[in-house]
Amino acid sequence: MDDLRDKYLTAIAGANDEAALEDLRVQAIGKKGEVALKMRELGKMTPEERQIMGPKLNALKDEITSAIVAKKSALEDAALDERLRGEWLDVTLPGRTRRPGTIHPISQVTEEVTAIFADMGFAVAEGPQIESDWYNFDALNIPGHHPARAEMDTFYLHRDAGDDRPPHVLRTHTSPVQIRAMQAQGAPIRVIAPGRVYRADYDQTHTPMFHQIEGLAIDRDISMANLKWVLEEFVKAFFEVDHVDLRFRASHFPFTEPSAEVDIRCSWEGGTLKVGEGDDWLEILGSGMVHPKVLQAGNIDPNAWQGFAFGLGIDRIAMLKYGIPDLRAFFDSDLRWLRHYGFAALDVPTLHGGLSR
C-alpha cells in the first residue's frame, strides 16, 4: 500500500488538467481501480487480518480522494487566474474625462419662475397629473361640446364596459390645481401651479407632454390693473430687462371673463430675441379675470371675492430666453444637448443673485 500511495500521490501532483486527474481517480479508486481490487481481497482474509488491512485501505482511499479534490481545486484556481489575466481591464486608466452633471433647462426655468413669483407673495401649489374630467373641465366652466374635451386632443384613461365612475384624463393644464387650492385654502389666495401637462400633439413646437405654470390671485379688490402689473414685473425679471411693453388682446377662455392674450414688444435682430425693444410682438401667455362659475367650483363666493389667473408654457419661455429652436430636443436625452444648454447644479436662481449666470 505504500507503493500505491506513493504512485498515485505523485501522479496526482503532476496532473496538468482535470481530464488527467479524472483518469487517475478511475485507476485508483474507481470500481475497478487498484484500491477497489485490494478491498475485494479482504473477503479472503482472516478476521484478524481484516481488522488490520480494512482501516489501512480506507485510509488510503480517503487520502487519494483528498489529494484529487485538492488538486482539482488548484487546477480550477489556476484556470481562473489565466482567464482573468486574459480578460483583465485596467479601469483606472484615464480613458474618459469626468464631467459634472447639469440641470435641465426645464428645471432651471421652473426655478427661475418660482423665484420671481415667490418674491411677489405667490406660494407653490401642486396636484395630481391624473384628474377627473370634473376638475379638468367642468369646474373650469369648459362645456361638454368644447373641442378640448375631444379624444383627438385629450388623453382619456381606459374604462371597462359598464364602469359608471367619472372619466379620468391626463390633465391638459395645471388649472385643476387652482380649483383644489381654492377648495383647500379659500380666499384670499395667491398661488402658482407648475407641472407636467398632456395633450395629443407633436411637432417642432408641441409635444404630447410639456410643462405649464399657472397663477391665481383672489382678493376683494383685485382688478386687471393688478394682473398687468404682476405680468410686467414677471417679464422684466425673467428676461432680465429694465423695461417691457405688454399688449393685451381680447380673447376668450371659458375659465376667465374678461380674457386676454398677452404679447410682448420684441425684436428678432440677427435671429436673437430682444425683449422690450423693436417693432415686433410675441404672444407669451393667456390671462384674465377668474370666471364666477370657477370661483363657485372652488367654494368661493363670487359676490364677495374676485381675482385674476394666467398661464404660460415653461418649455416655450425657456426656448425664447435661451435660444432653443426645437421643443422635441427637451426630451431626447442627448448628452451633448444637455451639456450645451444645461446649468451648473449650484447656480440656484435668485432675484438678488441673478436668475441666469
N, C-alpha and C positions, 0 to 999 in steps of 0.2 A: 504493500500500500504506500510505502514511502516513495517507491519508484513512480506509482500512479500520480501521487500528489505532485512530485517534482515535475513530471512530464506535463501535466495539464496546467499547473500554475504558471510554468514557464511559457507554454503555448498561449495561454490566455493573455499574459502580459505582453506578448509580442504580436497579438492580433491587430490588424490595421483597419478593419472595418467590421460592421455589425454582421455581415454575411459570414465572415470567417469565424466570428465569435459564436454564431449560431451553429456552425458545423462542429465546433469544439464541444458545445453543450450536448449535441446529439451523441457524439462519440464517447463522451464521459458519463453523462447521467441520463441519456435517453433510455427508452425501453430496452434497446439492445446495446446500450453502451457498456463500457468496461466495468464501471462501478455497479451497474444493474446486474451484470452477469456474476460478479463476485457475490452480490447479495443473494442470488439464487442458490449459491453453493452452501448457504447457511443451513439449508434443509438436510444436507448430508452430514452435518457436523453433530457432535455430541452436545447435550445441553450445556456442559461446561465450556466447550469451545464457542458455542453461540453467544454465551454471556460475555465473552471477551471480544469476539470479532464483530458482533452486531453493533455495539456502540461505536467501534472504530470506523466501520463502514458508513454509518450515519453521519459521524463527524466529518469524514472525508467528503461525503456528498454535500453537506452544508458548506464546507469550506470552498469547494469548487463552485457551488451556486453563488456564494457571496462574492467570489472573485469575478465571476461572469457579470453579476449585477454592477459591481464597482467599475469594471472595465467598460461596460455598455454606457454607464453614466459619463465616464470620462470621454468616450468617443462622441457622445451627443454634445457635450460641452465644447469639445474641440471643433465639431462641425458648426455649432452656433457661432463660435468665435470667428471661424473662417467666413461665415456668411455675413456677420456684422462688419468684418473688415472690408468685404466686397461692397456692401450696401451703405457704408458709413458716409455721413454728410456732416461737414463742419458747419453747424448752424450759427457759429459765432462770426463767420465771415461777413464783412460789411457789404453784403450784396444789395441792400436796399436802404435808402436814406429814411430815417424815421421822421414822419411828418405829423404835426399835431392835427387833430380833427378841427372841423369848422362848424359854425352854427348856420343852419339852413336859412336862406333869406326869408322864408315864411315865418319861421320862429323869430327871427330878428325884427321883422316889420311888426309882427304882433306885439312884441315887447315895446317897440317904439310907440305904437298907437296907444297901448295901455298906459305907458308912462305919461303921455300927453293928457289923456282924459282923466287919469288919476290926479293930475295937478289941478284939474277943474272940478274935482269932487265926485267923479264917477267911480263907482265900485264895479268890480267884475262879477257878472252872473253867468252861470253855466247850466246846461240842461241836457237831456238825453238826445242822442242822434237818431234814434228810432222814436217817432212820435205818432200819436193817434191823429187821424185826419181832423179831429175837432181842434186840437191845439195848432196844427199846421195850417188849417184852412178856416174852419167855421169861426173860431174865436177871433180870427183876424179879418172877419167880415168878407171873406172870399166866397162868393156864391157857388152853388153846385155846378153851374154851367160854365164857370170860368175856365179858360184854356189851361191854366196852370195845374188844374186837377186832372187833366187827361193823362192816360198811361204813357203817351208818347213823350211827355215832359217829366213825369214823376215816377220814381221807383216805389211801387207798392209791394208790400210783403205778401207772400203766398198765403191764401186761406183755403182750408179744406172745404169741400162741399157741405153745406148745412151749418157752417160756422157763422153764428149770428153776432159775434163780437165786432166792435167797430174796426174798420180797416186801419192798418198802420202803414206808415211810409217812412222812407229815409228823408229826414227833414229837408225841405227845399230852401230854407233860410233859417236864420237864428231868431227870427221874430217869436217863435213859440216860447223862447226863453224869457222874453219880455212879459208874456202872459203869466208864466209861472212866477216870475219875480214880483209882479203886481199882486198876485194871489197870496204870495208868502209874506210880502213886506208892507203892502198897502201904499198909501201916499202920505207925504211926499216921497219921491224916489228918484234917484239918478244912477243908472247902470249902463254898462256896455256889455254886449254879449258876443265874444269872439268864438269861432269854432268852425268845424267842417260842415259843409252842406253838400247836397247831392241833386244833380239834375241830368237828364238824359241828353247830353250834348257833348260833342267832341270835335274840336278843330284848333286852329292856332291860338285862339283867344278863349276857348271854352274847354273844360274837362268835366267828366262825369262827377268828380269830387273836387271841390275847391273850398276856399276859406272866405268867410264873411265876418264882418264886425258890425253890429248894430247898436245904436244908442237910444236911450229913452230917458226923458226927464219930465216929471209930473209935479206940479205945484199949483197953487191957487191963481197966480197971476202970470204964468208963463205965456209968451207970445212968439210969433215968428221972428220978432226982433232978437229975442234971446237965442233962437235957433241960428240966425245969421251970424251973431257974434261968436257962438261956440264953433261953428264951422270955419269962420275966418281964422280964429285962433288956432284951430287944429291944422289947417292947411299951411299957415305960416310956420308953425312949429315942425310939422312933418317934413316939408320941403326945405326948411331952414332958410327962409327968406324973410325980409322985413316988411314986405307989402304984397298983398294979393287983391285981385278983383274977382268977386264972385258974381255970377249971373244966375238968378233964379227963374226958371221957365216953368210955367204952369203945366202940370201933368195930372195923371190920375193913378192912384194906388188905392185899393179897396180899404186899406187899414189907416189911411190918413185923409184928412179933409180940412183945409185945402192941402194939395200936394204939389211938390215942385222938384224938378230935376235941377241939379246944381252943376254949373260949368265954371271952370277957372280960366282966366286970361293967361295965355302962354305963347311961346314961340317955339318953332322947331328948327331954328337956325343951325345949319351943319348937321342936322339929324339928331340934335341933342335937345331935350325938353328943358325949357327955361320958364319957370313959373313966375307970374307977376309982371310979365312984360310981353310985348308983341301984339299982334292983331288977331291971333287965333284963339279959339275957345275949345276947351276939352271937358267933356262930361265926366264927372268922377263919382257922383253918388245921387241917391234919391232921398227925399225928406218930406216932411210935412207935419201938420198938427194931428195928434192922435184922434182917430175917429171915436165918437161917443160910444158906438157899439163895442169897440175894442176895450174901452175903459170899463164898460159893464161886464165884459167877459173876464176882466181882471178883478172883478168885485170892487170897483172904484166908481163912486158917484160922479157921472159926467156933469151934473149941475153944480158941483162944488169944486171940481178939480179939472185941470186941463194940462196938456203937455205936448211936447214935440218928440218926434222919432226920426231916425235917419239910418241908412245902411250903405255900406260900401264894401267892395271886394278887396280883401287883403292882397291876394295874388296880383290884382290889377295895379294897385298903387305901388306894389313892390316892383313891378315891371316898369312903371313910369319913373320911379325915383332912381332905380339902379340900372336902367337901360337894358332890360332883359327882353329879347324880342319874341320869344315863344313860350307860351304858358305851359305847354306839354313838357318842357325841359325841367320844370319844377319837380316832376315825379318820375324822371328817368333813372335816378340814382347813378348818374355819371360822375365818377370821382373827379374828372378834370373840370367839369362844370361846377361842382361843389367847391373845389379848391379856388376856382376863379371868382365865384360870386359869394362864397361863404364868408362868415365873420369870425373873428377871434373869439374864443369862448369867454374870455374875461372882459370883453368890451360890452359891458351891460349898459344899454341906452338909458340915459337920464337927461332931463332938461337942462340941468346946470352943468353937466359934463359933456353934453353933446350927444345927439341921437346916433349919428353915424360918424365913424372915425376912420 
